[in-house]
Amino acid sequence: MKRKPVQPAAVKRTKMLPARITLDADDLDPATREQLEAVFRRHAKKKRLNYDKLSVNGQVSWRLSCHISSS
């Protein structure tokens, strides 16, 4: 009499929508962070702000957020 191989219990997946994913600057690799900072510099320059000076003074913080909707 042969037994059927035991299979692990199926993982129950539940959809968790809507969802929000947030990344801090430290979560990104250096190349991606540099590219985003270049974009921030351009936008800050249009507002007559010195991004580099503000960043050195610790006045700049940013976080990326993605919202995934259910529809």
Rosetta constraint file for C-alpha pairs under 8 A:
AtomPair CA 17 CA 68 HARMONIC 7.01 0.50
AtomPair CA 17 CA 69 HARMONIC 6.17 0.50
AtomPair CA 17 CA 70 HARMONIC 5.20 0.50
AtomPair CA 18 CA 67 HARMONIC 7.28 0.50
AtomPair CA 18 CA 68 HARMONIC 5.49 0.50
AtomPair CA 18 CA 69 HARMONIC 4.49 0.50
AtomPair CA 18 CA 70 HARMONIC 5.18 0.50
AtomPair CA 19 CA 67 HARMONIC 5.89 0.50
AtomPair CA 19 CA 68 HARMONIC 5.09 0.50
AtomPair CA 19 CA 69 HARMONIC 6.64 0.50
AtomPair CA 20 CA 65 HARMONIC 6.93 0.50
AtomPair CA 20 CA 66 HARMONIC 5.57 0.50
AtomPair CA 20 CA 67 HARMONIC 4.45 0.50
AtomPair CA 20 CA 68 HARMONIC 6.10 0.50
AtomPair CA 21 CA 65 HARMONIC 5.69 0.50
AtomPair CA 21 CA 66 HARMONIC 5.11 0.50
AtomPair CA 21 CA 67 HARMONIC 6.51 0.50
AtomPair CA 22 CA 63 HARMONIC 6.80 0.50
AtomPair CA 22 CA 64 HARMONIC 5.57 0.50
AtomPair CA 22 CA 65 HARMONIC 4.32 0.50
AtomPair CA 22 CA 66 HARMONIC 6.33 0.50
AtomPair CA 23 CA 27 HARMONIC 5.97 0.50
AtomPair CA 23 CA 28 HARMONIC 7.68 0.50
AtomPair CA 23 CA 63 HARMONIC 5.66 0.50
AtomPair CA 23 CA 64 HARMONIC 5.08 0.50
AtomPair CA 23 CA 65 HARMONIC 6.37 0.50
AtomPair CA 24 CA 28 HARMONIC 7.39 0.50
AtomPair CA 24 CA 62 HARMONIC 6.78 0.50
AtomPair CA 24 CA 63 HARMONIC 4.58 0.50
AtomPair CA 24 CA 64 HARMONIC 6.41 0.50
AtomPair CA 25 CA 33 HARMONIC 6.76 0.50
AtomPair CA 25 CA 62 HARMONIC 6.60 0.50
AtomPair CA 25 CA 63 HARMONIC 6.15 0.50
AtomPair CA 25 CA 64 HARMONIC 7.89 0.50
AtomPair CA 28 CA 32 HARMONIC 6.27 0.50
AtomPair CA 28 CA 33 HARMONIC 6.00 0.50
AtomPair CA 29 CA 33 HARMONIC 6.25 0.50
AtomPair CA 30 CA 34 HARMONIC 6.11 0.50
AtomPair CA 31 CA 35 HARMONIC 6.37 0.50
AtomPair CA 32 CA 36 HARMONIC 6.29 0.50
AtomPair CA 33 CA 37 HARMONIC 6.11 0.50
AtomPair CA 34 CA 38 HARMONIC 6.22 0.50
AtomPair CA 35 CA 39 HARMONIC 6.61 0.50
AtomPair CA 36 CA 40 HARMONIC 6.27 0.50
AtomPair CA 37 CA 41 HARMONIC 6.01 0.50
AtomPair CA 38 CA 42 HARMONIC 6.40 0.50
AtomPair CA 39 CA 43 HARMONIC 6.40 0.50
AtomPair CA 40 CA 44 HARMONIC 5.94 0.50
AtomPair CA 40 CA 51 HARMONIC 7.46 0.50
AtomPair CA 41 CA 45 HARMONIC 5.99 0.50
AtomPair CA 41 CA 50 HARMONIC 7.57 0.50
AtomPair CA 41 CA 51 HARMONIC 5.48 0.50
AtomPair CA 41 CA 52 HARMONIC 7.65 0.50
AtomPair CA 42 CA 46 HARMONIC 6.51 0.50
AtomPair CA 43 CA 47 HARMONIC 6.72 0.50
AtomPair CA 44 CA 48 HARMONIC 6.27 0.50
AtomPair CA 44 CA 49 HARMONIC 5.04 0.50
AtomPair CA 44 CA 50 HARMONIC 6.68 0.50
AtomPair CA 44 CA 51 HARMONIC 6.09 0.50
AtomPair CA 45 CA 49 HARMONIC 5.31 0.50
AtomPair CA 45 CA 50 HARMONIC 6.48 0.50
AtomPair CA 45 CA 51 HARMONIC 7.49 0.50
AtomPair CA 50 CA 54 HARMONIC 6.28 0.50
AtomPair CA 51 CA 55 HARMONIC 5.94 0.50
AtomPair CA 51 CA 60 HARMONIC 7.84 0.50
AtomPair CA 52 CA 56 HARMONIC 6.17 0.50
AtomPair CA 53 CA 57 HARMONIC 6.34 0.50
AtomPair CA 54 CA 58 HARMONIC 6.40 0.50
AtomPair CA 54 CA 59 HARMONIC 5.16 0.50
AtomPair CA 54 CA 60 HARMONIC 6.12 0.50
AtomPair CA 55 CA 59 HARMONIC 5.58 0.50
AtomPair CA 55 CA 60 HARMONIC 4.95 0.50
